[in-house]
Amino acid sequence: MAEQTIMLNCSAGMSTSLLVTKMQQAAKDQGIDANIFACPASEATQHIEQDHPDCILLGPQIRYMESDFKNKVQGQGKDGKDIPFAVIDMRAYGMMDGVKVLQQAEDLING
């Protein structure tokens, strides 16, 4: 399977960076080829255009931006479809559970 690109967004990109590290370890442990990165919501548009992520996960603290992201992801996928996105499960986020959040990303990518 080709490398998957998973983009995490939060207000400043800081709180999700620890989660990215844990997700990268989970992906490595599961043999999943993934490029996982975090960025602040203010840089989301440029990363969507530049990196064409396979899915986007929003930190619970920016849940209020869901409708903004709905517009940002339209037709921006590698195949011209919308990029799937979701708010990270709050409990998994609070526990910094890389395995659970990676699974949420995989579920989004695989429909």
Secondary structure, DSSP 8 states (H G I E B T S, - for coil): ---EEEEEEESSSSHHHHHHHHHHHHHHHHT--EEEEEEEGGGHHHHHHHH--SEEEE-GGGGGGHHHHHHHTTT-STTSS---EEE--HHHHHTT-HHHHHHHHHHHHT-
